[in-house]
Amino acid sequence: MKLLTPILLLLLIVACQQQKEQITILISENASNRTNFGAEKLIKTLEASGAYTVQLEKLGSADSKGKTIVIGEQNDPALTQWKQEYSWNAPQEELAEKEAFQISNADGNVLLVEGVDPSGTLYGADELGDQLKETGEIDFQQQLTDGPEMVLRGACIGLQKTSYLPGRGVYEYPYTPENFPWFYDKEHWIDYLDMLVENRMNSLYLWNGHPFASLVRLEDYPFAVEVDDETFKKNEEMFRFITEEADKRGIWVIQMFYNIIVSKPFAEHYGIETQDRSRPIIPYIADYTQKSIAAFIEKYPNVGLLVALGEAMSGEENDVQWFTETIIPGVKDGLQALGRTDEPPIILRAHDTNAPLVMEKALPLYKNLYTTHKYNGESLTTYEPRGPWTEIHRSLSSKGNIHISNVHILANLEPFRYGSPDFIQKSIQAMHDTHGANALHLYPQASYWDWPYTADKTKSGERLLQIDRDWMWYKAWGRYAWDGRRDREEEIAYWSEVLGEEYDGGKEAGRQILTAYEETGEIAPKLLRKFGITEGNRQTLLLGMFGSQLVNPYKWRVYPGFHSSCGPLGEILIEYAEKEQNGTPHEGEIPPQLIEEVVAHGRKAVEAIDAAAPSVKANEEEFARLRNDVHSYNVFAQFFSEKVKAAMEVLEFKYSGDVADLEEALPHLEKSVAHFRDLVELTKDAYLYANSMQTSMRRIPIGGDEGNNKHWTELLPHYEKELASFKRNIALLKNSEDGQRPDMNVAPWKTVDVDLGLDAARFSVNESQKVFTDDPGKIIQLADELKNLKGWMLSSEKLDEEGITLEFSNDQPIKLVLGYFNTGDKHFLTPPTLETNAMGNMRGEAEVQLANALQIEGLPPVNVHTYEFEAGENTLTLEDGKVLFLGAIDAGQEITSRDVGLIDDEQKVAVDWVFY
């Protein structure tokens, strides 16, 4: 009997093999790398199904066994000959669009997968693989023609880090194993590129400030390379590996860089800064950059360029000159060296530049220009974009070039999971219908600055990978970039099936999980677009906001155009309160409606995810993390709702002066803190951080200097302090004799003497004092903090026309005190704006220290900023515009930021002081 066991086993194996269906795949001997890759993928999928045995043959070289799948490009002579010999008469449509394909059959035994180009053939083969995964079989009766709506569908990876490297500025990260060990991991690249092709993405953007010094050597500037020889060779090998592997998957690699940034050794050689926004175009920098681009194009001919003119340079004339006289000539020089006469695309980024003007000047020189602009800024806020930012998109897309919509940074979604197919599909439709875009450039859903890892904290300490955790994000954007017009009910069924399979819970559980994704998917977008200060990196929404930021947002410098562009028509909180006071009708989205909606979204999401939980049988640890995210979103919505309710009562007090309104606000503020404590409990063991950019760029709700204030546990004491201050101020008001605001107990700042090298008279900052040599305006009122300062009296006209550069020496750390006029008038200097100037807070200058701190005859209100300088030789360059130099103070003293409230009589004084 023992001898029978192997025999029976053999018979069983043979019987199983006999049950498998035989399929022969035929490809041309002329097949491209993409066609071969698609055929190989399909073979693996067929074999993995367990239902088929597969053999791969060349067209015309062998007889087919079983059913046959022919894969080829429509203009391949071998395929044309096969069709003639086979008398192929299946119905066919004209394939015209790039990457399109057709699957057809003639007799139920042969399928022809025909692509308009190599990518179309690859996607046709992938379509069969997807059908097999979804249904368990290949349909040999089908007729299908398909192709993408968006011509570019891509994702990006930042070669960036969460903090600055020692001695370097933002975006300055050489390609080294120490900085980016994952860059040299070929298996990781294969996984990532496979993920992209699975989601029908055809472009990959690599973001870095100045990549050239890590990838090319220049004979004229040998000192510019900033990596050692061994690393340089590794970089060459990896870049070629990435581009070759990407190309056979139909993926175009695009290297992004900022202007004007130079390498650290280059800067040290010439005694300049690596980046200086106010620096003019210097001939040797232009020559170095042009030759770097030429060498890059020559060395990596299949790689595209994405040019960011903004942030590290300024001025429309500079932008035009740099693009037309440095960037484009560099590309042309590289093409000439290769003997090429074609024009590969150059992508122009619209951020912080007048892109329509640059395009107008550049198109006569170079025709194949693409444009790209941020979809909702640096967040995801709406599928109903409008306003001035939409007009930029329309202006660019109307020129007939390919315009790319960039889903950028996602500062309001960090770090929780996000994957709402409904929101994403509607966003894609808005890109087409409202912006006129026909391409997608997608950022990671969270942790952009910490690629490839997520912020999740695990029991083992092992870091999760973004491509694993955020598969829904990539899958949804890829699906709708391919076809954004899919039927909603069919999509609900599709995603329910996908999620049911992912967690092995069945379609009904999948439907509940989908509901949780889509309900939470509305919370952060709705809150940021009406309550936020900015859509950018400066704000981490999911860490919350202070009451002062809700009731006096403009002290925190609301980013111009944000509220009018990143959401449907509606009212921010201070507008709503003013209309309530005046009895004016409301329009669009209003704060009470939104906070009610987000609380409902959170409740429904929790109900759905909890209902799905008992059915989950696979990926249980990941489901638990997803479930925790859903509960976190729910608690966050409640925290924020109560905070807004408190703020509405405080704004009522602004108009009534009745302390009872503050007493009405107190229970809401107490509840908000209680909810935040719950949020701390949900996140303390679940996340390492909320925001992945952990630098001084982060300002709201609180500064993120030196990697601080990045977790909910760090924010809780600040919110508790805010609550305590609020209670104290109510008590002070109730105990005051007149029921008015108690005087702030502030002392003048401690001043120091510094010689700025200015040929200018000094003046005491006091009432009745002139502030400019050529303007009669005198100080009417000023903050107590400023009363010991001695300023420099300069010409306002000269500042407006020329700007100013200071070179000075100080023997102790100081802060220069500057007064910025709170106006949009172009004759006044605009304070540093982190949304467009990433280096704009290196000295703490982006922060308003005292809002409305000076009232001057005939001039706008003045906000006070400070610039910190270490002891030694220092330089400060400011662009043209009127600004006040009010003095210098000891950098070591503690400064309390506040709104002093020195504004016109007809304006109500801000009430954010009740939170301090």
C-alpha positions, 0 to 999 in steps of 0.5 A: 500500500505504501507504494501506491501513495506516490503513484496516486499522487502522480495521477492526481498531479497529472489530473490537475494538469489536464484540467488546466487550459492551454494558452499560447501567447504570440508576439512579434520578433520586432516586439518592443521592450514594453510589449515583451514586458506586458506579455511577461506580466500576462504570463505570470498572471495566467500561471498564478491563477492556476487555471492555465498553462502558458507558452510564449512563441514568436509570430509565424515561428510555431503552431499555437496550442490551445487558445491563442493570444496575439500581442503586438503593435498595429504598425508591426509588419509581422503582425500585419502579415499574421492578420493577412495569413489568418484572414483576421476579420474581427471588428476593428476601430481606428486607434489614433490616441497614444497608448490606446489599445484594442482587444478583438476576437474572430472565432472564440479561440484567438484574441488579438491585443493590438496597441497603437504604440508600445505603451498601448500594447502593454496596457492591452496585455495588462487589461487581460491580466486585470480581467483574469484577477477580477473574474477568474478567467479570460473572455475569448469572446470580447471586443474592447477598445480603450485608451486614457483620457489624460495623456500624462498620469504620473506620481512623484518622489521627493529626494528630500528629508524631514529636516535640513542638512547641517549647513544647508538650506531647504531642498539641498540634498545631494544624492548619497547613500547616507541621505537616501539609502532607499535610492540605491535599493533596486528591489524597492524601485521595481516594486514602485515602478510595478505599482505605477504600471499597475495603476496605468501611470506613465510618468515619474517625477523626481524632486530635488533642489539641485540634482545636477551636482550629484549626476553630472561632471562639468569640465569647466566646473569640476569643483561643483560635484558634491558627492565622492567618486564612488557615490557618483558612479553609484548615482550614474548606475542607479539613474540608468537602472531607474530610467531603463526599468521605467521605460520598459513599463512605459514610464517617462522619468522627469527630473525636477529642479529649482532655480536658482540653486547651486551646489554647496562646493560651487557656492563655497568656491565663489564665496556665495550662497547656494540660494539667494532669492534676491540675487541677480542673474550672475553670468558664471551661475548661468553658464554653470547651470546651462552646461549642467542641463546640457550635460544632463540631457546628453548623459540621460537622453530619456529623462525629462526636465521640470523647471521651477522658476520660483522660490529661489529667484524672483522677478518676472524679468529674471524668470523670463531671462533665466528660462529663455537664455539659460534653461532652453539653451541648455536643453538645446546644447544637450540635444545638439551634442546627441545629434538630435533635432527633435524637441523633448518636452520641457515642463514649466511649473507655474508656482511663484512665476508669471507662467503665461508671460514666460510661455509667451516669451519662450514658445518662439524659441522652443515649441514643445513646452508643457505647463503644470500648476497646483490643483488645490495649492498644497492641499486637497480641499475641493472638487469645485475650484474657482477664483484667481487660481483657476484662472491661472490654470485656464490661461495655461491650458487655453494655449493648446499645450499639455497642461498638467494638474499637480496634486501637491504636498497634501498638507491637510491630509497628513498623516491619516489614510485617505482614499475617497474614490468619490472625491478623487473622481470629482477632482479629476473631472474638475481638472478636465472641465474647470481647469482644462488640464489633461494630465496628472502629477500626483504627490504621495498622500502623506509623508512626502518629506519622509519617503518611502516611509509612512508616519505610522508607529508599529509595535515592532518598530518596522516602518511601513512603506507608502506604496503599501499603506496608501495603495488606495490613493494611487489606485484611485487617482490612476483609475480616474486619470485613465477614465474619469467618467465612470458610472458612480453606481458601478464604481461603488460596486467596484470599490466594494469588491476591491475592499472586500477582497483586500480584507477578505470580508465580502462585498458588504464589508467592502461597501462599509469600508468604502463608506468610511473612506468617503465620509472621512474624505470630506472632513479635512477638505471642508475644514481647511478651505473655510477655516485654514490660514493657508493651503500650504506647508505652513499649516498642519491642519490635523494638529488643530488650530488655536482660537486666535487663528480662528477669530483673527486669521489675518494676523497669521497672514491668510495666503492671498487667493486661498479662500476664493480659489480652493472651495465653493462660494462661502464665508470664512468665520470672521465674515460670517460673524460680521454678517450675523452682526449686521443682519446681512444675508449669508451665501454659500458654505457657512461655518455652522453648516460645515462643522455640523457636516464634518461631525456627521461625516465622522459619525457615519465613518465610525459607524461604517468601519465598526460595522465592517470590523467583524467580517475582516479576516485578512490584513487585520493589523492594517485594518486596525490601523485604518479603523484607528484613523477613522476614529481619529478623524471622528474625534478631530472633527468633534474637537474642531467643531467645538473650537469653532463654536467657541470662536463664534461666541468670542466673535459675538463678544467682539461686537457686544462687549458682553462677557456673558458671550465669553462665558457661553464660549467656555464650555465649547472650548473645554469640550474641544480640549477634552476631544483633543485629549481623546485624539492624543490617546488615539495617536500616541501609539499609532503615529511618530508625527503628524507633519513630515516637514519638520522645520521652521517652515511649519508655523500653524498651529505653532512653529515647528522649529528644530522638529518640535510640535509635530505630534498631538502629545506636544500640542495638548499642553498648548491647548490646555494653556490656551484654555487656562488663559481664556478662563483667566481673561474672563475672570479679569473682565468680570472683575474689572470696574468698567468691564473692558479689556484689561491692560496688557502688562508688557514691557519695552523690548531690550534694545542694542546698538548696531551700526548697519552702515546706513547713511541715515539719521536715527529716530526714537520710535515714539508718538509724533515722530516721522518715520521716512525722510520724504513722507510727512506721516508721523506716528499716532500710536505704537505698541509699548514693546517698541518705545525704547527703539531707535530706528533708521530714517530712510527714503521711502521712494528709494526703498520703493525703487531700489530695495536695500542691502545691508552689510553689518557686524554685530558682537552679540546675537540680535534681532532687527525689528522691521515694520511691514505695512499691512497692505497689498499695494505694490509700492510697499514691501511684501513680508516673507511668504513661505508659500512662495519663498521656502527660505523665507523664515531662516531668520524667523522673519515670516512670523508677525510678532506684533500685528497692528503695532504702529498707527502712522498718519496717511499710511497703512497699519504696520505689522512688526517682524524680526530678523535674527542674526548670530554674532559676526558679519551679516548681510540682509537684502530686501527687494524693492518696497517701502518698509520701516527699520525700527531698531535692533533688540537683544535676541535672547529676550522672550517675545510674546506675539500679539495683535496690538489692535492699533487700527482705524476707528471704524474697524473693530479691535481684534479679540484674539487677546482673550486666548493669550 
